[in-house]
Structures are given as C-alpha cells and as structure tokens.
Amino acid sequence: MADYHTKTFYGQKSSITLTSPSKLAPYVFLSCVNRKKDGTWENTSEGEGKTVKISIEEIICVLEVLLKKSANWRGFHIFKERKTEIYVGWEKDSREVIQIKISDYIKKLRFPNLNFFTLMLEHILSEKIEFATSGKFKKKSEDGEIQEEGEYSVFSEYIIARDGLQVVETTEFEVSEETIEIKAKIKVESPKALLIILDSDKEFWIPKSTIHNNYDAKNKKKQQNLIVDKWIIEKQRIIK
C-alpha cells in the first residue's frame, strides 16, 4: 500500500491538486491554482495559488456531498488570525458538476474526474482511519528534528435540510487561540455548544470547547462572564 498520494485535476483555466503526504498524517492538502495569461500555471512553491489542510472530519463532510448525501459543505479555517473559506457543493440540482472553492479560487469537476476524485478521497479516508488515528503524527523538520503536529479542533456549527439533503458548516481552529471576555446570558445548552444572548438580544451558538472559564448553564436569567476564543467572536461578529 502506498504511503503518499497526489493527483492534479486540470481544466482550461484552473486546476486542483489532492495530496496525502502520509497515511499516518490525519489530513490531506487541497491546492488550487489558475492558468496565467501567458499560458503557464501558478506555482504553489512560489506562494501562488491557495492551499488548505483538510482534516479527517472534513474529508467526511466533503464525501457526504460527493456521495449526494449532503447538498453542500462550507468550512472555515482559522490559523494565526488568517481565515480561509472552503466550499464544496453541487452547481445545479442535477448534481452532475461539483464546485470547489478555496478562498477566491474555484474549480469544477465533472465525470470522469469527479468519480476519480471521489474514489481517491474514499481510499485515503479508509487509509487514515486505519493508520492515522492512534497517537499524534510527528514530522521531521529541515534539520532532521522530530516535531509533533499542532493541535486543532473542528466545530460543526449547524445542519440545515434543503431538498432532502443536509447543508453542513464547520470551523477548524487552533486550540491555543487568543481569548476575549464577553457578557451574555445562556439560553440553551446542547452537548457540545451553548446558545448565548447578548444585551442586543442577538443570539449565537458557540462551542463549549472555546470557553475557558466556569459557567452555570442552568442559570438562564443572569448575565455571565465568558472567556471565549477570539476566532468564534470574529466569525459570529459577536463584537463589532
């Protein structure tokens, strides 16, 4: 069984590359580049194009769309104050062409590349579930030193039914993000999130994993101080 996988799907104006650096790595890379006016392609090694890291959870979300179990998936990656939006969804209700957006880059896939992309992701997912789910993945730096991969969390924000299919949105973020203190009332508690209400009467869902102080979920009447990761504050526009 191969340890490394990569495949580029070319089009007339744009291309997308799917890369799995190792069966032990709990993620893949998606890279989009455009063709330049002179006919050459942008080069990711020169800082051109757009590359994102897709976690195992997000691979599952993408496959749900590709297998026509979900209408679309939108993900937000927040890393060192840089936010990148990723979108995978069907171009039309006929579900023959998939549209992949990474920031401002767009790539469309249709048969047979669409099937190739789907089969490749399914194989990589099975491989990673078997080999990349025990312990932390370690990689070598340029000087040969072994480094542990940084910790990340994925928050599934909401699921909406549309045309009998689900619409899923997730956010992947660094565990060690800067925090902000806010005042809010707790309206609803779910196993993984809180629905909070601000003085403006606006309501927001925030994941419990982003709250870094004690709170009383049963107290629905009194405002409480919550120390929350900065990324969720900015994403939800809780504080403008």
DRENLO-661147 format. One record per residue (C-alpha): residue in three letters; residue number from 1; z, y, x. Coordinates in nm, 4 decimals. Layout:
N
<r><r>Ala</r><k>NUM</k><up>Z</up><north>Y</north><east>X</east></r>
...
This chain:
240
<r><r>Met</r><k>1</k><up>0.0000</up><north>0.0000</north><east>0.0000</east></r>
<r><r>Ala</r><k>2</k><up>-0.0984</up><north>0.3403</north><east>0.1418</east></r>
<r><r>Asp</r><k>3</k><up>0.1762</up><north>0.5911</north><east>0.2230</east></r>
<r><r>Tyr</r><k>4</k><up>-0.0442</up><north>0.9020</north><east>0.1932</east></r>
<r><r>His</r><k>5</k><up>-0.2838</up><north>1.0061</north><east>-0.0843</east></r>
<r><r>Thr</r><k>6</k><up>-0.5156</up><north>1.3049</north><east>-0.1151</east></r>
<r><r>Lys</r><k>7</k><up>-0.8203</up><north>1.3827</north><east>-0.3276</east></r>
<r><r>Thr</r><k>8</k><up>-1.0135</up><north>1.7049</north><east>-0.3862</east></r>
<r><r>Phe</r><k>9</k><up>-1.1959</up><north>1.7615</north><east>-0.7145</east></r>
<r><r>Tyr</r><k>10</k><up>-1.4758</up><north>2.0122</north><east>-0.6536</east></r>
<r><r>Gly</r><k>11</k><up>-1.6553</up><north>2.2338</north><east>-0.9025</east></r>
<r><r>Gln</r><k>12</k><up>-1.9121</up><north>2.5095</north><east>-0.8675</east></r>
<r><r>Lys</r><k>13</k><up>-1.6572</up><north>2.7908</north><east>-0.8310</east></r>
<r><r>Ser</r><k>14</k><up>-1.3157</up><north>2.6258</north><east>-0.7899</east></r>
<r><r>Ser</r><k>15</k><up>-1.1549</up><north>2.3070</north><east>-0.6664</east></r>
<r><r>Ile</r><k>16</k><up>-0.8154</up><north>2.1393</north><east>-0.6916</east></r>
<r><r>Thr</r><k>17</k><up>-0.6557</up><north>1.9005</north><east>-0.4423</east></r>
<r><r>Leu</r><k>18</k><up>-0.3866</up><north>1.6473</north><east>-0.5304</east></r>
<r><r>Thr</r><k>19</k><up>-0.1802</up><north>1.5358</north><east>-0.2300</east></r>
<r><r>Ser</r><k>20</k><up>0.1115</up><north>1.2953</north><east>-0.1958</east></r>
<r><r>Pro</r><k>21</k><up>0.2450</up><north>1.3358</north><east>0.1607</east></r>
<r><r>Ser</r><k>22</k><up>0.4508</up><north>1.0146</north><east>0.1461</east></r>
<r><r>Lys</r><k>23</k><up>0.5604</up><north>0.7525</north><east>-0.1058</east></r>
<r><r>Leu</r><k>24</k><up>0.9160</up><north>0.8466</north><east>-0.0034</east></r>
<r><r>Ala</r><k>25</k><up>0.8675</up><north>1.2149</north><east>-0.0961</east></r>
<r><r>Pro</r><k>26</k><up>0.9841</up><north>1.2905</north><east>-0.4541</east></r>
<r><r>Tyr</r><k>27</k><up>0.6980</up><north>1.5321</north><east>-0.5147</east></r>
<r><r>Val</r><k>28</k><up>0.3237</up><north>1.5961</north><east>-0.4790</east></r>
<r><r>Phe</r><k>29</k><up>0.1270</up><north>1.9091</north><east>-0.3923</east></r>
<r><r>Leu</r><k>30</k><up>-0.1403</up><north>2.0720</north><east>-0.6086</east></r>
<r><r>Ser</r><k>31</k><up>-0.3689</up><north>2.3188</north><east>-0.4309</east></r>
<r><r>Cys</r><k>32</k><up>-0.6339</up><north>2.5386</north><east>-0.5948</east></r>
<r><r>Val</r><k>33</k><up>-0.8993</up><north>2.7320</north><east>-0.4035</east></r>
<r><r>Asn</r><k>34</k><up>-1.2079</up><north>2.9305</north><east>-0.5063</east></r>
<r><r>Arg</r><k>35</k><up>-1.5537</up><north>2.9479</north><east>-0.3547</east></r>
<r><r>Lys</r><k>36</k><up>-1.6170</up><north>3.2792</north><east>-0.1753</east></r>
<r><r>Lys</r><k>37</k><up>-1.9218</up><north>3.4996</north><east>-0.2269</east></r>
<r><r>Asp</r><k>38</k><up>-2.0732</up><north>3.3706</north><east>0.0997</east></r>
<r><r>Gly</r><k>39</k><up>-2.0577</up><north>3.0136</north><east>-0.0337</east></r>
<r><r>Thr</r><k>40</k><up>-1.7638</up><north>2.8978</north><east>0.1795</east></r>
<r><r>Trp</r><k>41</k><up>-1.4339</up><north>2.7800</north><east>0.0321</east></r>
<r><r>Glu</r><k>42</k><up>-1.0951</up><north>2.9450</north><east>0.0690</east></r>
<r><r>Asn</r><k>43</k><up>-0.8716</up><north>2.7699</north><east>0.3223</east></r>
<r><r>Thr</r><k>44</k><up>-0.5091</up><north>2.6954</north><east>0.2328</east></r>
<r><r>Ser</r><k>45</k><up>-0.4182</up><north>2.6660</north><east>0.6033</east></r>
<r><r>Glu</r><k>46</k><up>-0.5127</up><north>3.0342</north><east>0.6381</east></r>
<r><r>Gly</r><k>47</k><up>-0.2918</up><north>3.1398</north><east>0.3480</east></r>
<r><r>Glu</r><k>48</k><up>-0.5739</up><north>3.1420</north><east>0.0940</east></r>
<r><r>Gly</r><k>49</k><up>-0.5684</up><north>2.9750</north><east>-0.2461</east></r>
<r><r>Lys</r><k>50</k><up>-0.2487</up><north>2.8644</north><east>-0.4192</east></r>
<r><r>Thr</r><k>51</k><up>-0.0351</up><north>2.5563</north><east>-0.3524</east></r>
<r><r>Val</r><k>52</k><up>0.2638</up><north>2.4356</north><east>-0.5557</east></r>
<r><r>Lys</r><k>53</k><up>0.5050</up><north>2.1448</north><east>-0.5233</east></r>
<r><r>Ile</r><k>54</k><up>0.5270</up><north>1.9229</north><east>-0.8341</east></r>
<r><r>Ser</r><k>55</k><up>0.8439</up><north>1.7148</north><east>-0.8806</east></r>
<r><r>Ile</r><k>56</k><up>0.8623</up><north>1.3657</north><east>-1.0305</east></r>
<r><r>Glu</r><k>57</k><up>0.9857</up><north>1.5136</north><east>-1.3601</east></r>
<r><r>Glu</r><k>58</k><up>0.6908</up><north>1.7497</north><east>-1.3678</east></r>
<r><r>Ile</r><k>59</k><up>0.4440</up><north>1.4711</north><east>-1.2863</east></r>
<r><r>Ile</r><k>60</k><up>0.5746</up><north>1.3009</north><east>-1.6006</east></r>
<r><r>Cys</r><k>61</k><up>0.5178</up><north>1.6214</north><east>-1.8016</east></r>
<r><r>Val</r><k>62</k><up>0.1593</up><north>1.6529</north><east>-1.6713</east></r>
<r><r>Leu</r><k>63</k><up>0.0845</up><north>1.2878</north><east>-1.7512</east></r>
<r><r>Glu</r><k>64</k><up>0.2158</up><north>1.3339</north><east>-2.1063</east></r>
<r><r>Val</r><k>65</k><up>-0.0604</up><north>1.5934</north><east>-2.1527</east></r>
<r><r>Leu</r><k>66</k><up>-0.3307</up><north>1.3925</north><east>-1.9747</east></r>
<r><r>Leu</r><k>67</k><up>-0.2481</up><north>1.0870</north><east>-2.1877</east></r>
<r><r>Lys</r><k>68</k><up>-0.2711</up><north>1.3069</north><east>-2.5005</east></r>
<r><r>Lys</r><k>69</k><up>0.0940</up><north>1.2688</north><east>-2.5918</east></r>
<r><r>Ser</r><k>70</k><up>0.1606</up><north>1.6431</north><east>-2.5454</east></r>
<r><r>Ala</r><k>71</k><up>-0.0601</up><north>1.9421</north><east>-2.6214</east></r>
<r><r>Asn</r><k>72</k><up>0.0279</up><north>2.1305</north><east>-2.3028</east></r>
<r><r>Trp</r><k>73</k><up>0.2898</up><north>2.1813</north><east>-2.0355</east></r>
<r><r>Arg</r><k>74</k><up>0.3921</up><north>2.5067</north><east>-1.8696</east></r>
<r><r>Gly</r><k>75</k><up>0.6133</up><north>2.5128</north><east>-1.5624</east></r>
<r><r>Phe</r><k>76</k><up>0.7752</up><north>2.7928</north><east>-1.3665</east></r>
<r><r>His</r><k>77</k><up>0.8666</up><north>2.7501</north><east>-1.0004</east></r>
<r><r>Ile</r><k>78</k><up>1.1224</up><north>2.9958</north><east>-0.8664</east></r>
<r><r>Phe</r><k>79</k><up>1.1753</up><north>2.9904</north><east>-0.4901</east></r>
<r><r>Lys</r><k>80</k><up>1.3239</up><north>3.2738</north><east>-0.2811</east></r>
<r><r>Glu</r><k>81</k><up>1.2508</up><north>3.5288</north><east>-0.5590</east></r>
<r><r>Arg</r><k>82</k><up>0.8859</up><north>3.4159</north><east>-0.5843</east></r>
<r><r>Lys</r><k>83</k><up>0.7869</up><north>3.2859</north><east>-0.9271</east></r>
<r><r>Thr</r><k>84</k><up>0.4722</up><north>3.0785</north><east>-0.9812</east></r>
<r><r>Glu</r><k>85</k><up>0.3488</up><north>2.9722</north><east>-1.3246</east></r>
<r><r>Ile</r><k>86</k><up>0.1690</up><north>2.6387</north><east>-1.3679</east></r>
<r><r>Tyr</r><k>87</k><up>-0.0094</up><north>2.5386</north><east>-1.6882</east></r>
<r><r>Val</r><k>88</k><up>-0.1791</up><north>2.2124</north><east>-1.7895</east></r>
<r><r>Gly</r><k>89</k><up>-0.3394</up><north>2.1968</north><east>-2.1334</east></r>
<r><r>Trp</r><k>90</k><up>-0.6448</up><north>2.0958</north><east>-2.3302</east></r>
<r><r>Glu</r><k>91</k><up>-0.9225</up><north>2.3540</north><east>-2.3527</east></r>
<r><r>Lys</r><k>92</k><up>-1.0112</up><north>2.2576</north><east>-2.7128</east></r>
<r><r>Asp</r><k>93</k><up>-0.8751</up><north>2.0360</north><east>-2.9897</east></r>
<r><r>Ser</r><k>94</k><up>-1.1343</up><north>1.7713</north><east>-2.8970</east></r>
<r><r>Arg</r><k>95</k><up>-0.9225</up><north>1.7137</north><east>-2.5816</east></r>
<r><r>Glu</r><k>96</k><up>-1.2173</up><north>1.6398</north><east>-2.3554</east></r>
<r><r>Val</r><k>97</k><up>-1.1582</up><north>1.9078</north><east>-2.0906</east></r>
<r><r>Ile</r><k>98</k><up>-0.8226</up><north>1.9739</north><east>-1.9256</east></r>
<r><r>Gln</r><k>99</k><up>-0.7425</up><north>2.3174</north><east>-1.7879</east></r>
<r><r>Ile</r><k>100</k><up>-0.5083</up><north>2.3507</north><east>-1.4891</east></r>
<r><r>Lys</r><k>101</k><up>-0.3795</up><north>2.6973</north><east>-1.3995</east></r>
<r><r>Ile</r><k>102</k><up>-0.1772</up><north>2.7766</north><east>-1.0892</east></r>
<r><r>Ser</r><k>103</k><up>-0.0924</up><north>3.1459</north><east>-1.0999</east></r>
<r><r>Asp</r><k>104</k><up>-0.4353</up><north>3.3180</north><east>-1.1247</east></r>
<r><r>Tyr</r><k>105</k><up>-0.6307</up><north>3.0077</north><east>-1.0162</east></r>
<r><r>Ile</r><k>106</k><up>-0.7974</up><north>2.7958</north><east>-1.2850</east></r>
<r><r>Lys</r><k>107</k><up>-0.9611</up><north>2.4536</north><east>-1.2517</east></r>
<r><r>Lys</r><k>108</k><up>-1.1124</up><north>2.2497</north><east>-1.5358</east></r>
<r><r>Leu</r><k>109</k><up>-1.1546</up><north>1.8725</north><east>-1.5227</east></r>
<r><r>Arg</r><k>110</k><up>-1.3730</up><north>1.6531</north><east>-1.7436</east></r>
<r><r>Phe</r><k>111</k><up>-1.4939</up><north>1.2916</north><east>-1.7335</east></r>
<r><r>Pro</r><k>112</k><up>-1.5026</up><north>1.1144</north><east>-1.4866</east></r>
<r><r>Asn</r><k>113</k><up>-1.2877</up><north>1.3426</north><east>-1.2658</east></r>
<r><r>Leu</r><k>114</k><up>-1.0344</up><north>1.3771</north><east>-1.5462</east></r>
<r><r>Asn</r><k>115</k><up>-0.9892</up><north>0.9990</north><east>-1.5587</east></r>
<r><r>Phe</r><k>116</k><up>-0.9735</up><north>0.9785</north><east>-1.1778</east></r>
<r><r>Phe</r><k>117</k><up>-0.7045</up><north>1.2493</north><east>-1.1666</east></r>
<r><r>Thr</r><k>118</k><up>-0.5019</up><north>1.0747</north><east>-1.4396</east></r>
<r><r>Leu</r><k>119</k><up>-0.5196</up><north>0.7297</north><east>-1.2774</east></r>
<r><r>Met</r><k>120</k><up>-0.4233</up><north>0.8761</north><east>-0.9408</east></r>
<r><r>Leu</r><k>121</k><up>-0.1188</up><north>1.0518</north><east>-1.0869</east></r>
<r><r>Glu</r><k>122</k><up>-0.0108</up><north>0.7347</north><east>-1.2698</east></r>
<r><r>His</r><k>123</k><up>-0.0318</up><north>0.5337</north><east>-0.9466</east></r>
<r><r>Ile</r><k>124</k><up>0.1574</up><north>0.7976</north><east>-0.7468</east></r>
<r><r>Leu</r><k>125</k><up>0.4296</up><north>0.8216</north><east>-1.0135</east></r>
<r><r>Ser</r><k>126</k><up>0.4867</up><north>0.4434</north><east>-1.0097</east></r>
<r><r>Glu</r><k>127</k><up>0.4951</up><north>0.4509</north><east>-0.6309</east></r>
<r><r>Lys</r><k>128</k><up>0.7506</up><north>0.7341</north><east>-0.6176</east></r>
<r><r>Ile</r><k>129</k><up>0.9771</up><north>0.5819</north><east>-0.8813</east></r>
<r><r>Glu</r><k>130</k><up>0.9932</up><north>0.2702</north><east>-0.6638</east></r>
<r><r>Phe</r><k>131</k><up>1.0302</up><north>0.4321</north><east>-0.3218</east></r>
<r><r>Ala</r><k>132</k><up>1.1443</up><north>0.7969</north><east>-0.3626</east></r>
<r><r>Thr</r><k>133</k><up>1.4437</up><north>0.7651</north><east>-0.5932</east></r>
<r><r>Ser</r><k>134</k><up>1.7082</up><north>0.6361</north><east>-0.3520</east></r>
<r><r>Gly</r><k>135</k><up>1.8793</up><north>0.8907</north><east>-0.1265</east></r>
<r><r>Lys</r><k>136</k><up>1.7333</up><north>1.2176</north><east>-0.0012</east></r>
<r><r>Phe</r><k>137</k><up>1.3881</up><north>1.2471</north><east>0.1510</east></r>
<r><r>Lys</r><k>138</k><up>1.4006</up><north>1.3541</north><east>0.5144</east></r>
<r><r>Lys</r><k>139</k><up>1.1156</up><north>1.5093</north><east>0.7088</east></r>
<r><r>Lys</r><k>140</k><up>1.0538</up><north>1.5882</north><east>1.0739</east></r>
<r><r>Ser</r><k>141</k><up>1.0252</up><north>1.9477</north><east>1.1899</east></r>
<r><r>Glu</r><k>142</k><up>0.7765</up><north>2.0572</north><east>1.4567</east></r>
<r><r>Asp</r><k>143</k><up>1.0351</up><north>1.9929</north><east>1.7296</east></r>
<r><r>Gly</r><k>144</k><up>1.0965</up><north>1.6396</north><east>1.6020</east></r>
<r><r>Glu</r><k>145</k><up>1.4353</up><north>1.7113</north><east>1.4424</east></r>
<r><r>Ile</r><k>146</k><up>1.5058</up><north>1.5313</north><east>1.1135</east></r>
<r><r>Gln</r><k>147</k><up>1.5604</up><north>1.7727</north><east>0.8239</east></r>
<r><r>Glu</r><k>148</k><up>1.6794</up><north>1.6982</north><east>0.4732</east></r>
<r><r>Glu</r><k>149</k><up>1.4700</up><north>1.8217</north><east>0.1840</east></r>
<r><r>Gly</r><k>150</k><up>1.6310</up><north>2.1100</north><east>-0.0093</east></r>
<r><r>Glu</r><k>151</k><up>1.7912</up><north>2.0513</north><east>-0.3479</east></r>
<r><r>Tyr</r><k>152</k><up>1.6110</up><north>2.1554</north><east>-0.6648</east></r>
<r><r>Ser</r><k>153</k><up>1.6797</up><north>2.1302</north><east>-1.0371</east></r>
<r><r>Val</r><k>154</k><up>1.4403</up><north>2.1115</north><east>-1.3305</east></r>
<r><r>Phe</r><k>155</k><up>1.5343</up><north>2.2576</north><east>-1.6686</east></r>
<r><r>Ser</r><k>156</k><up>1.3344</up><north>2.1533</north><east>-1.9769</east></r>
<r><r>Glu</r><k>157</k><up>1.3554</up><north>2.4656</north><east>-2.1881</east></r>
<r><r>Tyr</r><k>158</k><up>1.2022</up><north>2.3793</north><east>-2.5227</east></r>
<r><r>Ile</r><k>159</k><up>0.9761</up><north>2.1392</north><east>-2.7073</east></r>
<r><r>Ile</r><k>160</k><up>0.7609</up><north>2.2593</north><east>-2.9970</east></r>
<r><r>Ala</r><k>161</k><up>0.5473</up><north>2.0453</north><east>-3.2272</east></r>
<r><r>Arg</r><k>162</k><up>0.1838</up><north>2.1515</north><east>-3.2587</east></r>
<r><r>Asp</r><k>163</k><up>-0.0933</up><north>1.9456</north><east>-3.4191</east></r>
<r><r>Gly</r><k>164</k><up>0.1307</up><north>1.6416</north><east>-3.3964</east></r>
<r><r>Leu</r><k>165</k><up>0.1757</up><north>1.6844</north><east>-3.0196</east></r>
<r><r>Gln</r><k>166</k><up>0.4563</up><north>1.8359</north><east>-2.8157</east></r>
<r><r>Val</r><k>167</k><up>0.4476</up><north>2.1544</north><east>-2.6110</east></r>
<r><r>Val</r><k>168</k><up>0.6853</up><north>2.1388</north><east>-2.3148</east></r>
<r><r>Glu</r><k>169</k><up>0.8069</up><north>2.4130</north><east>-2.0806</east></r>
<r><r>Thr</r><k>170</k><up>1.0133</up><north>2.3519</north><east>-1.7685</east></r>
<r><r>Thr</r><k>171</k><up>1.1527</up><north>2.5601</north><east>-1.4852</east></r>
<r><r>Glu</r><k>172</k><up>1.2144</up><north>2.4310</north><east>-1.1339</east></r>
<r><r>Phe</r><k>173</k><up>1.4543</up><north>2.6313</north><east>-0.9207</east></r>
<r><r>Glu</r><k>174</k><up>1.6587</up><north>2.6212</north><east>-0.6023</east></r>
<r><r>Val</r><k>175</k><up>2.0154</up><north>2.5071</north><east>-0.6575</east></r>
<r><r>Ser</r><k>176</k><up>2.1531</up><north>2.7824</north><east>-0.4308</east></r>
<r><r>Glu</r><k>177</k><up>2.0187</up><north>3.0864</north><east>-0.6163</east></r>
<r><r>Glu</r><k>178</k><up>2.1750</up><north>3.4314</north><east>-0.6274</east></r>
<r><r>Thr</r><k>179</k><up>2.4041</up><north>3.4803</north><east>-0.9282</east></r>
<r><r>Ile</r><k>180</k><up>2.4646</up><north>3.7611</north><east>-1.1792</east></r>
<r><r>Glu</r><k>181</k><up>2.7609</up><north>3.8155</north><east>-1.4134</east></r>
<r><r>Ile</r><k>182</k><up>2.6888</up><north>3.8789</north><east>-1.7824</east></r>
<r><r>Lys</r><k>183</k><up>2.8935</up><north>3.9123</north><east>-2.1016</east></r>
<r><r>Ala</r><k>184</k><up>2.7902</up><north>3.7046</north><east>-2.4022</east></r>
<r><r>Lys</r><k>185</k><up>2.9134</up><north>3.5002</north><east>-2.6965</east></r>
<r><r>Ile</r><k>186</k><up>2.8411</up><north>3.1273</north><east>-2.7109</east></r>
<r><r>Lys</r><k>187</k><up>2.6679</up><north>3.0374</north><east>-3.0377</east></r>
<r><r>Val</r><k>188</k><up>2.5597</up><north>2.6752</north><east>-2.9859</east></r>
<r><r>Glu</r><k>189</k><up>2.6339</up><north>2.4104</north><east>-2.7247</east></r>
<r><r>Ser</r><k>190</k><up>2.3935</up><north>2.1242</north><east>-2.6503</east></r>
<r><r>Pro</r><k>191</k><up>2.4500</up><north>1.8503</north><east>-2.3902</east></r>
<r><r>Lys</r><k>192</k><up>2.2619</up><north>2.0475</north><east>-2.1224</east></r>
<r><r>Ala</r><k>193</k><up>2.2462</up><north>2.4109</north><east>-2.2385</east></r>
<r><r>Leu</r><k>194</k><up>2.4176</up><north>2.6979</north><east>-2.4188</east></r>
<r><r>Leu</r><k>195</k><up>2.2700</up><north>2.9327</north><east>-2.6769</east></r>
<r><r>Ile</r><k>196</k><up>2.4257</up><north>3.2718</north><east>-2.5983</east></r>
<r><r>Ile</r><k>197</k><up>2.4242</up><north>3.6040</north><east>-2.7884</east></r>
<r><r>Leu</r><k>198</k><up>2.4293</up><north>3.9443</north><east>-2.6192</east></r>
<r><r>Asp</r><k>199</k><up>2.5574</up><north>4.2763</north><east>-2.7606</east></r>
<r><r>Ser</r><k>200</k><up>2.1966</up><north>4.3489</north><east>-2.8625</east></r>
<r><r>Asp</r><k>201</k><up>2.2101</up><north>4.0385</north><east>-3.0901</east></r>
<r><r>Lys</r><k>202</k><up>1.9345</up><north>3.8751</north><east>-2.8837</east></r>
<r><r>Glu</r><k>203</k><up>1.9749</up><north>3.5004</north><east>-2.8316</east></r>
<r><r>Phe</r><k>204</k><up>1.8854</up><north>3.2985</north><east>-2.5221</east></r>
<r><r>Trp</r><k>205</k><up>1.9142</up><north>2.9342</north><east>-2.4161</east></r>
<r><r>Ile</r><k>206</k><up>2.0489</up><north>2.8913</north><east>-2.0627</east></r>
<r><r>Pro</r><k>207</k><up>2.1045</up><north>2.5573</north><east>-1.8832</east></r>
<r><r>Lys</r><k>208</k><up>2.4656</up><north>2.4657</north><east>-1.8113</east></r>
<r><r>Ser</r><k>209</k><up>2.3662</up><north>2.3807</north><east>-1.4543</east></r>
<r><r>Thr</r><k>210</k><up>2.3001</up><north>2.7534</north><east>-1.3921</east></r>
<r><r>Ile</r><k>211</k><up>2.6515</up><north>2.8646</north><east>-1.4975</east></r>
<r><r>His</r><k>212</k><up>2.9023</up><north>2.8810</north><east>-1.2103</east></r>
<r><r>Asn</r><k>213</k><up>3.2354</up><north>2.9560</north><east>-1.3792</east></r>
<r><r>Asn</r><k>214</k><up>3.4555</up><north>2.8091</north><east>-1.6507</east></r>
<r><r>Tyr</r><k>215</k><up>3.3882</up><north>2.8982</north><east>-2.0154</east></r>
<r><r>Asp</r><k>216</k><up>3.5151</up><north>2.7981</north><east>-2.3597</east></r>
<r><r>Ala</r><k>217</k><up>3.2230</up><north>2.6545</north><east>-2.5577</east></r>
<r><r>Lys</r><k>218</k><up>3.4404</up><north>2.6191</north><east>-2.8682</east></r>
<r><r>Asn</r><k>219</k><up>3.5210</up><north>2.9908</north><east>-2.8810</east></r>
<r><r>Lys</r><k>220</k><up>3.2308</up><north>3.1333</north><east>-3.0830</east></r>
<r><r>Lys</r><k>221</k><up>3.3842</up><north>3.4740</north><east>-3.1661</east></r>
<r><r>Lys</r><k>222</k><up>3.4902</up><north>3.6221</north><east>-2.8335</east></r>
<r><r>Gln</r><k>223</k><up>3.2629</up><north>3.7542</north><east>-2.5571</east></r>
<r><r>Gln</r><k>224</k><up>3.2955</up><north>3.5672</north><east>-2.2308</east></r>
<r><r>Asn</r><k>225</k><up>3.2039</up><north>3.6486</north><east>-1.8730</east></r>
<r><r>Leu</r><k>226</k><up>2.9397</up><north>3.4097</north><east>-1.7420</east></r>
<r><r>Ile</r><k>227</k><up>2.8303</up><north>3.3892</north><east>-1.3782</east></r>
<r><r>Val</r><k>228</k><up>2.4685</up><north>3.2739</north><east>-1.4065</east></r>
<r><r>Asp</r><k>229</k><up>2.1830</up><north>3.2034</north><east>-1.1631</east></r>
<r><r>Lys</r><k>230</k><up>1.9604</up><north>3.5069</north><east>-1.1169</east></r>
<r><r>Trp</r><k>231</k><up>1.6367</up><north>3.3184</north><east>-1.1920</east></r>
<r><r>Ile</r><k>232</k><up>1.7276</up><north>3.2441</north><east>-1.5545</east></r>
<r><r>Ile</r><k>233</k><up>1.8327</up><north>3.6068</north><east>-1.6120</east></r>
<r><r>Glu</r><k>234</k><up>1.4962</up><north>3.7320</north><east>-1.4841</east></r>
<r><r>Lys</r><k>235</k><up>1.2904</up><north>3.4670</north><east>-1.6608</east></r>
<r><r>Gln</r><k>236</k><up>1.4507</up><north>3.5257</north><east>-2.0008</east></r>
<r><r>Arg</r><k>237</k><up>1.4595</up><north>3.9022</north><east>-1.9420</east></r>
<r><r>Ile</r><k>238</k><up>1.8242</up><north>3.8982</north><east>-2.0443</east></r>
<r><r>Ile</r><k>239</k><up>1.8897</up><north>4.2118</north><east>-1.8383</east></r>
<r><r>Lys</r><k>240</k><up>1.6011</up><north>4.4589</north><east>-1.8094</east></r>
